[in-house]
Amino acid sequence: MLKPTKKIWHNGRFIDWDDAHVHVLSHVINYGSSVFEGIRCYSTPSGPALFRVREHTRRLLDSAKIYRIEVPFALEELAEAMRELIQVNKLEACYVRPIVLRGYGDVGVLPIHNPVEVYMACWEWGKYLGEEALAQGVDVCVSSWTRIAPNTLPALAKAGANYMNSQLVRMEAELNGYAEGIALDNHGYVSEGSGENIFVVRDGKVLTPPLGASVLPGITRDAVIQLAQSLDIPLVETIVPREMLYIADEVFFSGTAAEITPIRSIDKIVVGTGLRGPVTEKLQRAFFDVIDGKALDRFGWLTPVNVQQPVGA
Ligand SMILES: Cc1ncc(COP(=O)(O)O)c(C=O)c1O
C-alpha cells in the first residue's frame, strides 16, 4: 500500500500530503483531463538519482501540448522541483508522480476556462511485477480489449483518460490469473501491455512495435533501444503480428514500473524455453548495471538528487 510522505509540490510550493485535495467538480474528475508521468529515483552508491528526468519531463510537457494545456513551468523548473521534493521527503529509492490537471471552475466539456494545476508527489517504491518476475518472467495473456485507436485518444500523450483502456486490459488479465495483458492495436497487431512496452526476440533479432501502433513512447523503451545499439544487438521497430508472440524465442516488457521483465508464457503458450533468454538477460544486466551505479552512466540517464547540477548534464 501507498506510504504517505510529508510533502507534495503544488504549483510551485510544498504543501502537506493531507492537504493535496481537489474538488469533486474539478474538470479532471468529470472528464479525465490530466496528463502525468511516473519516474523512478534509484538508490545508487552516490545517493539517490532520478532516471531520465529530462526525458520524462519533456514527455509530460508534450502530453500537455497535445491537449492544449499550458503548463506554467519550464522543463528545468519541473525537474528541479522533483529533486527538491525527494530531498524534502528524505527518500532514497522512490517513485515520482507529477500530474498536470484541469481543475475547478467551469463545468462543461470545454476545458479552457478551468485552471491548470500542477502537483508532484513521491513515495517509496519497490518492484512492480515483483523481484522474482525479473528473473523468472511472468505469465501474460493477449487482451480481448483493443488498445486506443489512432485519432481517438492520442497514444503518444500519457493522459489519465488512456488508463481507462489500460484498466480494462489489466483487470481482465488479473481476473483470469495472468500478471499482465498485451493489447493489440486496432489492426490486430501487437501494441503494448497495460503499462509496459513490449519487445520480441527471434533468431537473435529484437522487434518492437513502432510508435504508430498506438504505443506510449516509453522512456525505458528508448533506453532498451540505446542499450541494444551499444551492445550490437540488432533491433527494429516494426509491426509485430500477434502470432509472432507465440513463436518468439524471447519476449520482454519494458517500463518504469516493470523495468525489463521477461515474459515466460503468453496465453499459456511457453515462450522459447520458458526461462529468461540470453538477449533479455544481456539487456537487463546492462540496464541494471547503469541504474545500480555499477557501470558508468555513459548515456547520462541519472540525475543525482543531492547535488545541484543542470538537468541532463
Ligand atoms: C501504457 C504504457 N506503455 C508503456 C509504458 C512504459 O513507459 P516508460 O518506460 O516511460 O515508463 C507505460 C508506463 O508508463 C505505460 O503506462
The ligand as an ORCA input file, in Angstrom:
! r2SCAN-3c Opt
* xyz 0 1
  C       0.672      2.315    -21.449
  C       2.122      2.360    -21.123
  N       3.014      1.924    -22.026
  C       4.329      1.940    -21.793
  C       4.835      2.390    -20.583
  C       6.313      2.417    -20.352
  O       6.777      3.730    -20.430
  P       8.036      4.214    -19.573
  O       9.168      3.326    -19.930
  O       8.248      5.613    -19.959
  O       7.639      4.059    -18.145
  C       3.958      2.843    -19.610
  C       4.451      3.321    -18.332
  O       4.461      4.455    -18.018
  C       2.568      2.834    -19.875
  O       1.703      3.261    -18.976
*
